Amino acid sequence: MLKLLISKSKIVKVPDQEYIIVGESYGGYIARCVIQNQVERVLGAAFKCPVIIPIRENRTVEKHKVLKNDEKFVEKLSKE
């Protein structure tokens, strides 16, 4: 049974109880593994921009495009 997770370069113990898991980016990919190994304890999951296919050559991503440009807001930003 999985007892440890790595989170931001530190080891986090997973409690011996039911829990909700959240994964962002590659963390979403890791969360899927945790869910698979502890399905009976995971109450739910949230994924923010998850990596579904981790091998870059095997996935496609739309080209970045600006949907709306707020010139007034951009003018207020620092040049730094």
Protein Blocks (a to p, Z undefined) as FASTA:
>chain_A
ZZbdceehiacddddbddddddehjlmmmmmmmmmmmmmmmnbdcdehiafblblklpcc
dddddfbdcfklmmmpcfZZ
